[in-house]
Amino acid sequence: MKRLFNDGWKFWKSEYGTGYETALKSADKFTSVEIPHDWMIEDPHNLYGTNTGWYSNRFEVVNPDKKTFLIFDGIYMDSIVYINGQEVGEWKNGYTQFVLDVSDYVKKGENDIYVGVRCRYPSSRWYSGAGIYRNVWIDELDDTYIPENGIYVHSEKTGNDYKLTIQTEVLGTKAGKAEALYRLFDDENREVDLIGSGGGEVDLFGQADGEVKSFGRGNVGAEDKTCALSKQIDSIGEKEISFFINDPKLWSPENPNLYKLEVILSIDGRCIQKKKINIGFKDLKLDSTEGFFVNGEHTKLQGVCIHHDLGALGVAFNKNAMRRRLCQFKELGVNAIRLTHNVYAPELLDLADEMGFFIISEAFDMWEKAKTEYDYAQFWRDFHEKDTESWVKRDRNHVSVIMWSIGNEIYDTHASERGVEITKELRGLVEKFDPLKNALVTSASNYMPWENAQKCADELEVVGYNYAERLYEKHHDKHPDWIIYGSETYSLVQSRNVYHFPLGEKILMDTDLQCSSLGNSTTGWGAESFEYAICIDRDLKYSLGQFVWTGYDYIGEPTPYQTKNSYFGLVDTAGFNKDAYYVWKSAWVSCKKDPFVHVFPYWDFNEGQRIDVRVASNCCKVELFLNGKSLGAQELSNKVGSGNHILADYSVIYEKGTLEAVAYDEVGNIIARDIRKSFGDVASITVKADAENTFGDLVFAEISAFDADGNPVENANNYVHVSVKGGKLIGLDNGDSTDYDSYRSDTRRLFGGKLLAIVKADKEGTPVKVDAELPQKTDIRTIKLFSEKGQKLSPDVKSTVVTAEIFPASAPMQKLKFRVLNRKGKDTKLAQVSADGNRAIITALGDGYFKIRCEAYNGADSAKVISELDFTIKGIGDLIADGTEKELRTYTEILAPEADSIYGDSFLKLNDIVQGIGNNVTVGFGILDFGDKGANKIVITGRATKGANTIHLRFYDEESGKEERELLEFPENQDYASETFDIGNRSGKWDVSFIFLPGSYFDFRSFKFLE
């Protein structure tokens, strides 16, 4: 009998390399922990430590003559298991399930178990966590048994019915005498007929040409009912039998109908094992021309990618926490999830079956060629076959799983013909364990521009593109048999309730270490806008759909900064929706189903400041009002082929009051509205901890700030103290990537006016009370700027005094930093600033536009409050170039460290070189002016010590939004070398950047364009 083995564990975090004997002698250092357990999450300042963690426990064995198995759903990583002093097995992969037969190591009575977990970093490109972070099971069975994942089920539409094929693996000394009996029940626990092709008697031996009898209806409780019977006649362990099901309820994301298959193993009429698994019936068609069909209906994959951490809970899997996330995805209109870039907890797939999500189950982020120093590549040769078997056999019966992804951004597929060989091998392994094709083989590639990756694609059944929508049409014409979809798209970055103006400028990085939620913080490899990400795929019928990077923020990969968690998510790590959530909802949820409108940003800025306001809606028409005055109505193009105007944009001069967006139906009726009001300082906080925020034994209490008039304070940053009755506070999170306060603390800041408290109830269903209070300490929340002589400077008014007023007034005074910036947020010489306390004298030096910025740091290293006011200067005269001096350096040698921005997974910026450039690093140099004649070559100086490096040289025209790329292959070289590449003819002004893909390892010294 299989039982959960999560209680009673103790843990000791030791130095890396600490062995079993030392752990055994260190019993007094072990402390009790709850499994699943992630030891890394406890210290946000040290999320990537190198340690060996040891776990210990005891378990009882009543009958040592039975077979005893230990099942670990996931240990990160490189684990080893001892029982009663003997090594019983090890497992290298940190994500796949492994089963240990410990029958020869156990004894009657108590048995000691020690599990060592050997973590070295870097072993992953994201936060992996560490420890026994998923469930542990003990399974005690007779010596003849169905092994874990030993049942394989396949359904296929045949006319109006479905053929159900079942293969059951039986092992043991009496496998030849064993009989497998099958029963099927619907979601109301009613037994379903299992029908043979001819309706004749059951073939006890399960021969392929035999017939299977149709058995009676009734309740499962009728123990004397006859069941479909298949007798095992060989000892090698596998038998196949088929039935037909009349008109079953079909599974789809909208109607996730499930059935329960019961498998009973018996010998001489005695039941020795019983297993139950959920199955479903669906009819899918993936067509290279027509796209994706679900039960006959054309459907788009409206997908998100996710990573496996759960924010404040770390990677310790919790089904209730994951259910909350999936509920948010449902409201967003998501119907598919790509599990990136590793095998996930089995309970997540159970939820996907139950709630209705298609799943791409993905196994590997690397093959033979490593992406980080200590990753799985070191174990590939000896373990990838075992891991593929574990992965496919565990997930193959889930009706939600539609694709097997054998790899993500695999450098091997680009580097050599060896990539094609491994692609063929992995497809063969997948098909070995899923021969009836419950799911199809795919991969997620960002190497599709190159020939070798295209050869690998020829070996796949479905071709996934990462950030390469620009190739769809070309490849569709060249390879009309390829079934194409966007395996990874979007990658705009944003911080909830943070806005960097203006919308028309790409502002990726700023002094607050946050990204703009307007949609103007774009990465070098990702989409250029919401419109680009949504509309291209929407309008291509042959594309199956896309998977947005990412549904949720996750810990690690904090592009474009070196902070704590990512900025890619539509939802932050705390579970609060960003504005991007509503933009995608407008594309994925029909107006008929859930009409809505969402206006952003919040409404608290400087009087006279020009604010870009955006309105997202799934309705056909929206209108914006400021203090009751209409700012105009706009029609939106949400339908396929209707155009790219999916957001209504307005440029508004801020004035205090109410900003309201309304949405209309086709006949002009208002069917949705959204309001943003100006707000003051925090006067109170509320806690929402009702049934809507409760999932099983977990309460996700949402803490929000309000002013004296009851308006939400959407930039509140106060500390909040949380206390709990009837449960235990297990996590605080605000979604702020720059906040390193402990997730385990009872006090934490609001970010964007919100904080999440995660509480585990003492007992599921019992009342939990969450209280929150504001400590006395306050920091600056906002700064209001006022210019004494207005915002237009001229020969008559060459200077003005700008005064900064801080809120709340009780916040400790600190030094404020004034800056003069251009539209891009870069320092400009158009004006001069002289600051004294909260006053600054601004003097015009040349014609043009600038903004005065005031920053408060609140004791941090990065700006925590930013306030800006727009100015124009006219009549003073031209000043050489606000940044144009950089444009003139085009034909000089430019050192890599002189880049305007460098961001990505791994690099080291030194005085004369950018060293160790690794995965997804972008080195940007801003606008370069190539003149009318233009450049046709580039010389790059650097070295690639671990193999040839492919460099994307990206040219971006900010005015037209046009992007062009040159693909440069820098050869392997142990010493610095200069390589010359042709780049066609490049004239005019372009934003220039160098992009390094996963698998890169490059030392970048300089480059020079040649005329």
LUMKOL-926894 format. One line per 4 residues: number of its first residue (from 1); for each residue x, y negated, z negated of C-alpha. Coordinates in pm, whole numbers, plus 50000, padded with zeros to 5 digits. Each point is the difference from the previous one (the first is absolute). Layout:
// LUMKOL-926894
NUM	X,Y,Z  ...
END
This chain:
// LUMKOL-926894
1	50000,50000,50000  50131,49657,50097  50009,49744,49720  50135,49650,49957
5	50330,49980,49814  50035,49627,49928  49986,49996,49620  50281,50039,49752
9	50290,49871,50209  50299,49817,49854  50254,49792,50189  50357,49877,49972
13	50164,49757,50245  50371,50079,50010  50304,49908,50201  50003,50126,50356
17	50152,50346,50017  49898,50109,49649  49956,50375,50014  49764,50250,49841
21	50232,50097,49716  50034,49639,49889  49623,49949,50025  49945,50307,49786
25	50224,49857,49730  49828,49662,50013  49653,50106,49887  49988,49718,49745
29	50022,49742,50283  49687,50119,50179  49677,49803,49955  49643,50092,50088
33	49868,49881,50337  49686,50041,50204  50020,50186,50328  49979,49866,50270
37	50294,49787,49892  50218,49736,50169  50298,49905,49789  50114,49715,50228
41	49692,49779,49969  50066,49924,49635  50269,49743,50086  49917,49768,50294
45	50356,49866,49986  50142,50346,50070  49771,50171,50247  50277,50181,50186
49	50223,50154,49734  50219,50307,50039  49920,50255,49729  49923,50361,49927
53	49668,50039,49824  49930,50314,49797  49654,50130,49912  49927,50277,49753
57	49691,50194,49901  49870,50339,49891  49728,50220,50141  49829,50317,49889
61	49996,50323,50199  49751,50260,49880  50067,50272,50254  50352,49998,50149
65	49900,50278,50239  49798,49748,50201  50156,49779,50265  50082,49655,49859
69	50051,49696,50221  50093,49640,49926  49865,49745,50246  50147,49651,50012
73	49805,49755,50216  50287,49754,50008  50330,49925,49823  50225,49716,50113
77	50256,50136,50079  50260,50278,50018  49850,50202,49716  50109,50320,49830
81	49796,50226,49768  50113,50221,49712  49784,50249,49809  50125,50165,49684
85	50353,49892,50083  50004,50130,50356  50001,49795,50320  49690,50097,50198
89	50015,49762,50295  50062,49653,50135  49828,49769,50246  50160,49706,50174
93	49712,49813,50163  49839,49742,49775  49654,50019,50155  49910,50354,50107
97	49829,50255,49779  50203,50299,49891  49901,50330,49846  50234,50209,49784
101	49939,50369,49931  50123,50023,49641  49859,50348,49930  50346,50148,49941
105	50099,49726,49755  49705,49983,49760  49932,50202,49691  49696,50065,49788
109	49926,49712,49768  50168,49659,50014  50231,49911,50287  50234,49700,50021
113	50019,49792,50316  50245,49726,50090  49978,49795,50318  50292,49786,50112
117	49939,49711,50241  50313,49861,50163  49943,49651,50141  50266,49803,50180
121	49937,49668,50167  49969,49888,50267  49798,50304,50106  49702,49817,50146
125	49915,49677,50182  49714,49926,49761  49922,50061,49634  49986,50377,49962
129	49973,50021,49623  50155,50292,49818  49888,50303,49805  49721,50255,49993
133	49755,49750,50144  49727,50238,50115  49814,50291,49843  50159,50322,49880
137	49809,50330,50007  50038,50354,49871  49839,50278,50201  49978,50351,49853
141	49887,50266,50246  49975,50374,50051  50286,50160,50192  49783,49983,50313
145	49894,49645,50071  49930,49714,50238  50298,49763,49969  49972,49627,49955
149	49884,49849,50331  49951,50351,50136  49659,49932,50155  49979,49839,50343
153	49668,49876,50137  49921,49866,50347  49668,49889,50145  49921,49941,50364
157	49688,49884,50180  49841,50264,50223  49678,49873,50153  49774,49883,49719
161	50173,50219,49743  50345,50007,49845  50236,50293,49993  50171,50035,49663
165	50328,50191,50007  50164,50101,49672  50342,50151,49946  50075,50127,49651
169	50349,50093,49892  50011,50283,49745  50326,50108,49839  50089,50277,49760
173	50030,50374,49962  49631,50069,50060  49940,49750,50278  49889,50285,50225
177	49713,50081,49763  49888,49645,49943  49678,49856,50136  49935,49631,50059
181	49640,49885,49971  49881,49663,50128  49704,49783,49905  49915,49651,50117
185	49794,49738,49814  49878,49657,50101  50014,49682,49792  49682,50100,49815
189	50149,50336,49903  49780,50193,50242  50156,50301,50166  50047,49973,50374
193	49963,50288,50243  50321,50139,50147  49898,50137,50339  50176,50239,50236
197	50007,49949,50375  49753,50285,50051  49823,50003,49670  50107,50362,49942
201	50143,50175,49696  50306,49875,49825  50331,50140,50115  50168,50094,49673
205	50339,50003,50163  49963,49654,50148  50105,50110,50348  50005,49725,50259
209	49747,50180,50217  49766,50085,49715  49675,49828,49906  49908,49834,49675
213	49662,50039,49841  49776,49706,49917  49937,50003,49628  49706,49866,49808
217	49941,49659,49853  49979,49917,49636  50172,49846,49702  50359,50060,49913
221	49895,50133,49666  49852,50313,50154  50291,50230,49920  49851,50299,50178
225	49985,49823,50334  50186,50153,50290  50298,49801,50125  50203,49998,50316
229	50273,50255,49947  50341,50043,50154  50219,50291,49897  50376,49957,50009
233	50155,50294,50185  50368,49906,49992  50249,49888,49739  50160,49718,50197
237	49737,49778,49855  49780,49824,50253  49659,50074,50149  49774,49793,50221
241	49621,50007,50021  49749,49770,50169  49639,49898,49941  49754,49763,50161
245	49818,49723,49813  49669,49878,50135  49971,49620,50029  50215,49896,49701
249	50001,49646,49865  50296,49836,50168  50278,49815,49824  50092,49645,50097
253	50119,49689,49814  49639,49876,49993  49858,50336,49889  50269,50207,49829
257	49799,50320,49965  50193,50277,49829  49947,50371,49950  50158,50226,49743
261	50157,50325,50114  50031,50266,49732  50254,50276,50052  49987,50303,49770
265	50280,50254,49998  49909,50341,49866  50138,50351,49976  49762,50294,49960
269	49714,49762,49930  50184,49812,49723  50052,49627,50050  50365,49917,49940
273	50009,49642,50132  49759,49730,50108  50083,49683,50191  49780,49711,50108
277	50095,49741,50260  49815,49710,50158  49961,50013,50377  49817,49795,50259
281	49880,50019,50357  50090,49733,50255  50041,49970,50376  50287,49777,50107
285	50115,49901,50345  50323,49811,50060  50021,49885,50360  50289,49817,50166
289	49759,49784,50201  49678,49979,49803  50140,49991,49645  49867,50161,49683
293	49662,50168,49955  49852,50125,49673  49708,50238,50034  49941,49860,50348
297	50018,49632,49903  50282,49772,50117  50188,49879,49692  50303,49790,49923
301	50243,50098,49729  49975,49704,49763  50295,50104,49793  50238,49883,49732
305	50336,50132,49894  50071,50040,49630  50292,50087,49774  49953,50230,49705
309	50051,49779,49695  49701,49871,49805  50133,49663,49894  50025,49973,49622
313	49960,50378,49968  50304,50066,50214  49994,50320,50203  49841,50212,49726
317	49699,50115,50198  49658,49918,49863  49695,50107,50197  49777,49735,49845
321	50242,49722,50089  50019,50127,50356  49621,50022,50022  49981,49630,49916
325	50233,49920,50287  49807,50215,50244  49676,49829,49898  50160,49667,50094
329	50105,50146,50333  49643,50114,50066  49871,49647,49945  50270,49877,50238
333	49876,50231,50275  50301,50233,49994  49927,50346,50142  50355,50136,50016
337	50314,50003,49787  50355,50082,50098  50182,50148,49701  50342,49844,50035
341	50268,50127,50007  49975,50318,49800  49766,50275,49884  49740,49866,49755
345	49824,50137,49694  49742,50267,50095  49729,49812,49808  50027,49711,50244
349	49903,50232,50284  49713,50131,49788  49879,49641,49967  50039,49941,50373
353	49786,50308,50070  49741,49888,49750  49985,49628,50082  50054,50018,50375
357	50344,49894,50126  50198,50146,50287  50354,50081,49889  50335,50002,50173
361	50206,50224,49775  50367,49905,50034  50297,50201,49881  50333,49831,50067
365	50160,49655,50012  50332,50144,50116  50134,50317,50162  50370,50077,50030
369	50108,49636,50015  49968,49823,49668  49843,49659,49941  50134,49963,49647
373	50302,50155,49835  49829,50267,49789  49679,50065,50190  49852,50329,50119
377	50232,50021,50301  50259,50164,49774  49761,50292,49947  49849,50014,50349
381	50185,50298,50140  49914,50238,49718  49656,49877,49898  49803,49846,50287
385	49846,50332,50104  49883,50072,49645  49863,49647,49963  49814,50015,50329
389	49839,50328,49897  49901,49858,49660  49861,49683,50160  49792,50157,50274
393	49866,50297,49804  49890,49776,49715  49820,49739,50214  49872,50199,50298
397	49649,50077,49868  49912,49637,49926  49735,49885,50245  50136,49646,49969
401	50342,50088,50146  50012,49932,50374  50373,49960,50067  50329,50139,49875
405	50266,49730,50016  50340,50166,50014  50189,49678,49942  50004,49625,49963
409	50244,49780,50191  50243,50287,50036  50336,49883,50127  50084,50350,50124
413	49734,49962,50270  50196,49709,50143  50360,50099,49932  50037,50313,50213
417	49840,50302,50163  50013,50164,49657  49689,49796,49917  49806,50182,50272
421	50118,50335,49862  49883,49917,49649  49669,49866,50132  49939,50334,50175
425	50104,50193,49690  49770,49805,49768  49705,50027,50236  50061,50375,50012
429	50011,50021,49622  49677,49804,49965  49826,50220,50253  50131,50311,49825
433	49804,49905,49689  49710,49829,50180  49971,50216,50313  49632,49918,50056
437	50077,49626,50003  49795,49856,49719  50214,49694,50065  50226,49884,50282
441	50372,49927,49988  50109,49637,50015  50272,49767,49876  50030,49629,49931
445	50273,49848,50213  50154,49656,50036  50242,50130,50262  49745,50031,50280
449	50175,49751,50234  50282,50253,50042  50019,50307,50218  50095,50252,49735
453	49709,49909,49774  49773,50034,50302  50136,50350,50059  49909,50079,49640
457	49653,49856,50061  49957,50245,50286  50023,50280,49742  49721,49855,49783
461	49625,50036,50029  49927,49642,49892  50245,49711,50040  50028,49747,49718
465	50145,49652,50055  50139,49783,49722  49974,49629,50090  50003,50057,50375
469	49659,49897,50130  50185,49818,50277  50095,50341,50145  49652,50155,50007
473	49898,49900,50352  50337,50081,50155  50020,50341,49832  49636,50081,50065
477	50063,49949,50371  50328,50192,49996  49877,50285,49776  49625,50030,50060
481	49991,50325,49803  50128,49837,49679  49742,49948,49728  50102,49665,49851
485	49930,49825,49669  50161,49743,49771  50154,50204,49722  50124,49684,49831
489	49896,49644,50084  49954,49649,49860  50268,49939,49730  49906,49642,49926
493	50105,49915,49647  49796,49804,49751  49968,49922,49630  49653,49974,49857
497	49886,49637,49955  50328,49857,50131  49989,49769,50304  50289,49846,50191
501	49888,49728,50242  49966,49934,50285  49837,50302,50161  50160,49915,50334
505	50351,50068,49871  50146,50342,49928  50113,49970,49639  50135,50332,49882
509	50213,49900,49702  49974,49726,49740  50140,49900,49664  49712,50161,49809
513	50100,50345,50136  49641,50041,50116  49839,50036,50345  49713,49804,50144
517	49651,50149,50003  49903,49777,50292  50143,50259,50239  50308,49801,50099
521	50260,50214,49821  50103,50242,50273  50285,50250,50010  50238,50050,50289
525	49857,50340,50091  49634,49953,49912  49700,49833,50162  50014,49628,50071
529	49652,49937,49863  49677,50154,49873  49857,49956,50348  50283,50191,50166
533	49980,50285,49751  49625,50044,50028  49900,49920,50357  50251,50190,50213
537	49911,50337,49854  49631,49916,49971  49974,49938,50374  50195,50308,50120
541	49760,50290,50030  50270,50263,50047  50175,49910,49675  49868,50216,49718
545	50035,49706,49760  50259,49872,49759  50142,50025,49650  50070,49667,49834
549	50315,49960,49793  49879,50006,49722  49668,50044,49826  50149,49930,49657
553	50316,49830,49886  50251,50246,49859  50309,49983,49784  50318,49962,50205
557	50076,49863,50348  49930,49638,49899  50057,49850,50347  50106,49723,50043
561	50146,49963,49651  50185,50212,49744  49717,50000,49747  49799,50291,49855
565	49714,50107,50224  49891,49964,50359  49795,49718,50152  49847,50203,50287
569	49679,50116,49835  49645,49886,50067  49959,50059,49626  50264,49922,49737
573	50143,50255,49756  49743,49902,49737  49715,50073,50239  49895,49641,50073
577	49906,49928,50361  50209,49758,50201  49846,49780,50268  50131,50244,50262
581	49763,50262,49861  49705,49795,50120  50155,49931,50339  50028,50373,50065
585	49656,50060,49853  49858,49760,50259  50141,50232,50268  49911,50331,49838
589	49661,49952,49833  49700,49914,50215  49783,49699,49928  49701,50229,50002
593	50144,50210,49719  50141,49728,49773  49988,49639,50121  50255,49781,49824
597	50208,49687,50031  50326,49915,49825  50166,49659,49992  50358,49935,49893
601	50210,49849,49850  49871,49910,49654  49914,49632,49959  50253,49826,49773
605	50253,49779,50179  50110,49638,50023  49759,49731,50109  50090,49912,50357
609	50192,50321,50064  49923,50170,50332  49883,50356,49933  49953,50283,50249
613	49673,50172,49918  49914,50339,50146  49665,50176,50007  49968,50376,50052
617	49665,50163,50069  49848,50296,50180  49711,49779,50109  49974,49833,50339
621	50018,49639,49883  50134,49809,49700  49990,49641,49881  50216,49818,49745
625	49880,49726,49764  50200,49771,49772  49790,49835,49730  49692,50062,50209
629	50138,49855,50323  50034,50236,50295  50349,50036,50145  49864,50189,50299
633	49867,50341,50097  50199,50263,50192  49902,50318,50177  50214,50303,49925
637	50103,50276,50238  49975,50311,49787  49872,50230,50274  50217,50215,50226
641	50132,49800,50294  49850,49672,49876  50330,49819,49948  50239,49926,49717
645	49808,49733,49810  49941,50215,49694  50074,49724,49747  49854,49651,49983
649	50280,49752,49929  49955,49646,49871  50248,49725,49915  49857,49817,49699
653	50118,49700,49799  49962,50110,49640  49748,49833,49778  49882,50131,49669
657	49666,50180,49999  49840,50300,50167  50112,50186,50310  49726,50224,50137
661	49993,50241,50295  49674,50143,50131  49943,50274,50257  49710,50029,50241
665	49828,50281,50183  49918,49991,50372  49686,49788,49946  50160,49748,49768
669	49899,50131,49658  50253,49966,49719  50083,50355,49889  50316,49945,49792
673	50183,49721,49819  50322,49951,49805  50088,49704,49778  50331,49868,49867
677	49988,49722,49741  50272,49773,49869  50091,50098,49645  50174,49871,49693
681	50214,50153,49728  49924,50333,49840  49735,49973,49729  49902,50366,49964
685	50065,50349,50125  49755,50279,50070  50044,50375,50006  49809,50216,50243
689	50009,50356,49871  49661,50138,50098  49889,50316,50179  50110,49856,50334
693	50355,49984,49867  49996,50344,49838  50128,50310,50175  49984,50311,49787
697	50200,49938,49683  50169,49689,50140  49868,49646,49968  50152,49740,50234
701	49920,49683,49809  50022,49688,50218  50104,49692,49804  49925,49664,50164
705	50052,49634,49906  49729,49730,50012  49995,49626,49942  49762,49806,49776
709	49734,49990,50274  50012,50375,50058  50201,49984,50323  50268,50262,50058
713	50350,49859,49957  50162,50170,50295  50358,49895,49933  49997,50062,49622
717	50326,50141,49863  49931,50015,49625  50122,50280,49783  49718,50225,49875
721	50006,50234,49701  49789,50315,50038  49862,50226,49726  49790,50314,50031
725	49752,50194,49790  49882,50347,50096  50297,50067,50222  50366,49941,50071
729	50151,49723,50210  50223,50180,50251  50087,49721,50241  49988,49628,50078
733	50053,49877,50355  49948,49670,50178  50128,50086,50348  50286,49748,49983
737	50316,50137,50158  50215,49752,49811  49867,50101,49657  50226,50249,49821
741	49809,50010,49671  49932,50353,49880  49696,50181,50135  49969,50150,49652
745	49980,49668,49815  49679,49866,49843  50076,49646,50118  50053,49884,50355
749	49945,49705,50230  49706,49939,50222  50101,49974,50363  49768,49821,50238
753	49757,49975,49711  49971,50374,49936  50143,50287,49797  49912,50369,49993
757	49993,50207,49681  49990,50378,50049  49848,50178,49703  49968,50372,49938
761	49689,50076,49798  50034,50216,49690  49736,50219,50159  49842,49971,50342
765	49659,49839,49979  50056,49834,49663  49987,49617,49970  50323,49810,50045
769	50037,49639,49887  50271,49785,50158  50074,49659,49848  50224,49733,50149
773	50123,49680,49841  50218,49710,50110  50313,49940,49791  50090,49638,49931
777	50295,49995,50238  49922,49843,50337  50203,49926,50311  49943,49761,50285
781	49713,50133,50211  49989,49733,50271  50146,49664,50093  49796,49716,50150
785	50189,49757,50222  49900,49640,50065  50170,49754,50238  49967,49637,49896
789	50016,49869,50359  49824,50276,50181  50136,50268,50232  50089,49795,50308
793	50340,49834,50002  50112,49733,50247  50235,49700,50028  49755,49811,49782
797	49974,50278,49742  50334,50181,50006  49973,50145,49652  49749,50113,49744
801	49996,50138,49649  49858,50348,49955  49883,50089,49651  49964,50359,49880
805	49740,50077,49732  50023,50345,49842  49710,50215,49886  49926,50097,49737
809	50131,49686,49837  50098,50208,49696  50255,50199,50200  50359,49938,49889
813	50163,49733,50212  50280,50123,50218  50217,49870,50279  49802,49983,50322
817	50173,50049,50334  49904,49773,50290  50087,50089,50358  49935,49861,50349
821	49904,50277,50242  49900,50041,50363  49703,50206,50123  50194,50323,49967
825	50076,49933,49635  50366,49921,50070  50184,49698,49860  49993,49703,50237
829	50183,49668,50025  49698,49801,50121  49963,49857,49652  50202,49957,49685
833	49877,50087,49652  50124,49854,49671  49837,50162,49697  49972,49889,49641
837	49792,50228,49779  49654,50030,50147  50052,49712,50247  50178,50003,50334
841	50081,49719,50240  49957,50112,50361  50178,49794,50268  49941,50051,50373
845	50307,50048,50223  49853,50105,50336  49674,50063,50183  49815,50325,49961
849	49812,50222,49757  50117,50114,49658  49853,50115,49674  50111,49915,49651
853	50015,50303,49778  50012,50020,49622  50103,50328,49835  49975,50122,49640
857	50189,50308,49889  49847,50069,49657  50330,50140,49876  50040,50244,50291
861	50263,50020,50273  49741,49954,50273  49736,49732,50043  49674,50088,49825
865	49799,49693,50102  50021,49822,50335  49813,49683,50093  50025,49819,50332
869	49876,49681,50165  50018,49919,50373  50162,49684,50141  50055,49851,50343
873	50258,49740,50100  49951,49780,50303  50195,49705,50133  50326,50058,49811
877	50172,50160,50298  50128,50345,50096  50232,50186,49769  50216,50283,50131
881	49810,50295,49949  49840,50146,49715  50181,50328,50034  50095,49946,50365
885	50367,50013,49918  49949,50371,49951  49844,50028,50342  50319,49859,50153
889	50223,50277,49861  49868,50253,50253  50324,50047,50193  50233,50001,49702
893	50099,50303,49797  49743,50031,49721  50089,50193,49687  49739,50246,49877
897	49991,49856,49644  49895,49665,50150  49658,50150,50077  49691,49803,49904
901	49853,50314,49846  50107,50356,49925  49747,50250,49869  49940,50372,49989
905	50083,50314,49804  50377,49983,49959  50281,49756,50077  50278,49808,49827
909	50060,49639,50101  50364,49895,49964  50181,49682,50107  50094,50117,50349
913	49792,50312,50059  49667,50164,49930  50100,50347,49889  49819,50333,49977
917	49695,49893,50199  49751,50284,49964  49636,50079,50054  49764,49736,50141
921	50231,49705,49951  49937,49680,50196  50270,49734,50038  49837,49679,50130
925	50171,49689,50137  49704,49775,50079  49968,49794,50319  50291,50004,50246
929	49996,49783,50313  50135,50187,50303  49950,49701,50231  49881,50009,50359
933	50282,50217,50130  49970,50254,49721  50203,50294,49872  50035,50343,50156
937	50227,50180,49757  50060,50032,49627  50316,50105,49819  49940,50171,49664
941	50285,50061,49758  49954,50268,49737  50052,50365,49923  49783,50310,49979
945	50189,50255,49789  49729,50265,49970  49894,50028,50363  49871,49781,50280
949	49753,49732,49891  49708,49876,50205  49933,49629,49957  49679,49824,50104
953	50091,49650,50118  49669,49816,49966  49911,49676,50178  49682,49827,49889
957	49840,49693,50159  49811,49824,49721  49789,49786,50232  49862,50281,50216
961	50032,50285,49751  50192,50196,50263  50247,50260,49878  50276,50171,50196
965	50258,50254,49883  50333,50129,50122  50108,50342,49878  50372,50008,49927
969	50192,50320,49921  50309,49919,49792  50238,50298,50015  50149,50175,49698
973	50323,49837,49891  50199,50020,49681  50163,49661,50060  49844,49666,50088
977	49945,49962,50372  49835,49755,50237  49747,50141,50244  49848,49809,50292
981	49641,50064,50109  49794,49874,50292  49678,49828,49896  49857,49882,50330
985	49960,49625,50039  49894,49815,49685  49922,49628,50031  49806,49755,49788
989	49942,50014,49625  49951,50331,49822  49986,50119,49642  50277,50262,49984
993	50026,50295,49762  50176,50335,49977  49794,50296,49877  50154,50321,49866
997	49777,50309,49989  50001,50290,49749  50315,50205,50035  50216,49690,50050
1001	50327,49940,49824  50176,49695,50141  50250,49738,49891  49911,49678,50184
1005	50270,49733,50037  49888,49764,50277  49846,49949,50342  50038,49760,50291
1009	49781,49939,50304  50175,49955,50335  49881,49767,50275
END
